[in-house]
Amino acid sequence: MAASKNNDLVLHTEEVVKNFGGLTAVNRVSMDVKRGQIYGLIGPNGAGKTTFLNCVAGVFAPTSGKVYFLGEETTGASADWMCRRGMARTFQISRPFPRMTARENVMVGAVFGAGGNGARSPEERAEEMLEFVEFPWDPDVPAQRLNTVQLKRLDLARALACNPELLLLDELAAGLTPHELDDIMAVIRQIRDQGITIIVVEHIMRVIQGICDEVMVIDYGTQIAEGTPDEVLHNPRVIKAYLGEGH
């Protein structure tokens, strides 16, 4: 695939569109994510945030537009190829292998991800990542016994075990208590400090304001604002999209 002129960027998208029949879920979204950023993607429910991530990560092929990852055009590449290239993600609803243990679930990421774990075995990599995300349970517990919050930690550990250069976090903070929010924001900052670029999809504004360098807002599939968290959250179009007329 052809290289992009924007090879200083970890991710560059050009007017990405995704249609499902007569519905346009993503409408000409262009995004530049610089190396080392924590980049926020926000918008009302149903705005197209996860669909856009799916186009970036290879779950869906865009209807039109282009995606460049690490300077290479990856438009329409498969999700497994993107993972091996260095893009990993978590999901709104965690998708573990239910009968496998937590450790085994994370080992899957170590085996099928981008590699680069040195002399460490997949099991050692899994142990390291579970410890890093402060997984609050025995690593030998079957995933089907974990609650939602524990599964989110497991999902994050498995994504990190892939050794990504770009990590996509889809509502990782949903359902967390205020104390747990502080913990997960600290973990996300630590991930960035290790050289991993991050895109965060989130509804909790405390998280967006607390960790993001730059934010894009989409509404009905269309980007309506971009800038620092403070600029975006004081933008009249953003306030209208979230709160409606009169606010």
C-alpha positions in Angstrom: 0.0 0.0 0.0 1.2 3.5 -0.8 3.0 5.6 1.8 1.4 8.8 3.0 3.1 12.2 2.9 1.9 12.6 6.5 4.4 10.0 7.8 5.1 12.1 10.9 1.6 11.2 12.2 0.7 7.9 13.8 -2.8 8.1 12.3 -4.1 10.3 9.4 -7.6 9.9 8.0 -9.0 11.7 4.9 -12.8 12.3 4.7 -13.7 8.8 5.9 -17.3 7.8 5.0 -19.2 4.7 6.2 -22.6 4.0 4.8 -25.0 1.2 5.9 -27.5 1.1 3.1 -29.2 4.5 3.1 -27.7 5.5 6.5 -24.5 7.5 6.7 -22.9 6.6 10.0 -19.6 8.4 9.4 -19.6 11.4 7.1 -16.2 12.7 5.8 -14.2 12.5 9.1 -10.6 13.7 8.8 -8.3 13.2 11.8 -4.6 13.7 12.5 -3.2 12.0 15.6 0.4 12.9 16.5 2.9 10.5 18.1 2.6 10.6 21.9 -0.8 12.2 22.0 -3.8 11.2 24.0 -6.5 12.1 21.5 -10.2 12.3 22.6 -13.1 11.4 20.4 -16.5 12.5 21.8 -20.1 13.0 20.7 -23.6 12.1 21.7 -24.8 8.5 21.7 -25.2 7.2 18.2 -22.9 9.9 16.8 -20.7 7.3 14.9 -17.6 7.2 17.2 -17.3 3.5 17.4 -18.1 3.1 13.7 -15.3 5.4 12.9 -12.9 3.4 15.1 -14.0 0.3 13.3 -13.1 1.9 10.0 -9.7 2.8 11.3 -9.0 -0.6 12.9 -10.1 -2.7 10.0 -13.4 -4.1 11.3 -15.2 -2.2 8.5 -13.9 -1.0 5.2 -14.8 2.6 4.7 -17.3 3.4 1.9 -14.9 6.1 0.8 -12.0 8.1 2.1 -8.5 7.0 3.2 -6.8 5.8 6.3 -3.1 6.0 6.9 -1.3 4.3 9.9 2.3 4.9 10.6 2.7 6.6 7.2 1.3 3.7 5.2 -2.2 3.6 3.6 -4.2 1.0 5.3 -7.7 1.7 4.0 -9.7 -1.5 4.0 -7.0 -3.6 5.6 -8.2 -6.4 7.9 -8.4 -6.1 11.7 -5.9 -8.9 12.3 -3.4 -7.2 9.9 -3.8 -3.9 11.7 -3.2 -5.6 15.0 0.0 -7.2 13.7 1.0 -3.8 12.3 0.7 -2.2 15.7 -2.9 -1.1 16.4 -4.8 -2.6 19.4 -8.1 -1.7 21.0 -10.5 -2.3 23.7 -14.3 -2.5 23.2 -17.4 -0.9 24.7 -18.5 -4.4 25.7 -15.6 -6.6 26.6 -15.2 -9.7 24.4 -13.1 -12.2 26.3 -12.7 -15.9 25.6 -15.1 -16.9 28.5 -13.7 -20.4 29.3 -10.1 -19.3 29.2 -8.4 -17.8 32.2 -7.5 -14.1 32.5 -3.8 -15.0 31.9 -4.7 -17.1 28.8 -6.8 -14.2 27.4 -3.9 -11.8 27.7 -1.5 -14.4 26.2 -3.6 -14.3 23.0 -2.7 -10.7 22.6 1.0 -11.5 23.2 0.9 -14.3 20.6 -1.1 -12.6 17.8 -0.1 -9.0 18.3 2.8 -6.9 16.9 5.4 -8.9 18.7 8.5 -7.2 20.0 8.4 -8.8 23.5 12.1 -9.7 23.4 13.0 -12.9 25.2 9.8 -12.9 27.3 7.4 -15.7 26.7 3.7 -15.0 26.1 3.0 -16.1 29.6 5.5 -13.7 31.0 4.2 -10.9 28.9 0.6 -11.6 30.1 1.7 -11.6 33.8 3.5 -8.2 33.2 0.5 -6.6 31.6 -2.0 -7.9 34.2 0.2 -6.4 36.9 0.6 -3.2 35.0 -3.2 -2.6 34.7 -3.6 -3.6 38.4 -5.9 -6.5 37.5 -7.9 -7.1 40.7 -8.2 -10.9 40.6 -6.4 -14.2 40.4 -4.9 -14.5 36.8 -6.1 -18.1 36.8 -9.8 -17.1 37.1 -12.0 -18.0 34.1 -13.0 -14.8 32.3 -16.7 -15.8 32.5 -16.5 -15.2 36.3 -15.4 -11.6 36.0 -17.7 -8.6 36.4 -17.8 -5.6 34.0 -15.1 -3.6 35.7 -12.7 -6.6 36.0 -13.3 -7.4 32.3 -12.3 -3.8 31.3 -9.0 -4.3 33.0 -8.6 -7.6 31.3 -9.4 -6.1 27.9 -6.8 -3.4 28.5 -4.2 -5.9 29.5 -4.8 -8.0 26.4 -4.6 -4.9 24.1 -1.3 -3.9 25.7 0.1 -7.4 25.3 -0.2 -6.8 21.5 2.6 -4.3 21.9 0.8 -1.5 20.1 2.0 1.8 18.8 -1.6 3.1 18.7 -4.1 2.1 21.3 -7.9 2.7 20.8 -9.9 2.8 24.1 -13.6 2.7 23.6 -15.4 3.8 26.7 -13.0 2.2 29.1 -14.1 4.3 32.0 -17.8 3.5 31.7 -19.3 2.3 35.0 -16.3 3.2 37.1 -16.6 4.9 40.5 -14.8 8.2 41.0 -11.9 6.5 42.7 -11.7 3.9 39.9 -11.7 6.8 37.4 -8.7 8.3 39.0 -6.9 5.0 38.9 -7.7 4.3 35.2 -6.7 7.9 34.2 -3.3 7.3 35.9 -2.9 4.0 34.0 -3.7 5.7 30.7 -1.1 8.4 31.4 1.5 5.7 32.2 0.7 4.0 28.9 1.3 7.2 27.0 4.5 7.7 29.0 5.8 4.4 27.6 5.5 5.8 24.1 2.1 4.5 23.1 -0.2 6.9 21.3 -3.8 6.7 22.4 -7.3 7.5 21.1 -9.9 7.7 23.8 -13.7 7.5 23.0 -15.5 8.6 26.2 -18.6 10.2 27.5 -17.2 11.2 30.9 -16.0 14.7 30.5 -13.8 14.5 33.6 -11.7 11.9 31.8 -11.5 13.9 28.6 -10.5 17.1 30.4 -8.1 15.2 32.7 -6.0 13.3 30.1 -6.6 14.4 26.5 -4.2 16.7 24.6 -6.7 17.3 21.7 -10.3 16.4 21.2 -12.6 15.9 18.2 -16.4 16.0 18.4 -18.7 14.2 16.0 -22.5 14.5 15.8 -24.6 12.5 13.4 -21.4 11.1 11.9 -19.9 14.6 11.1 -17.1 16.3 12.9 -18.3 19.6 14.4 -15.3 20.7 16.5 -11.7 20.0 17.2 -9.2 21.5 19.6 -8.1 21.4 23.2 -10.5 20.0 25.7 -11.3 23.5 27.0 -11.9 24.9 23.5 -14.1 22.1 22.5 -16.2 21.9 25.6 -17.0 25.7 25.4 -17.9 25.5 21.7 -21.5 26.5 21.1 -22.0 23.7 18.5 -20.8 21.1 21.0 -23.0 22.4 23.8 -26.0 22.4 21.4 -25.2 18.8 20.3 -25.1 17.6 23.9 -27.7 19.8 25.6 -30.0 21.0 22.8 -31.2 24.5 22.0 -31.3 27.1 24.8 -28.2 26.1 26.7 
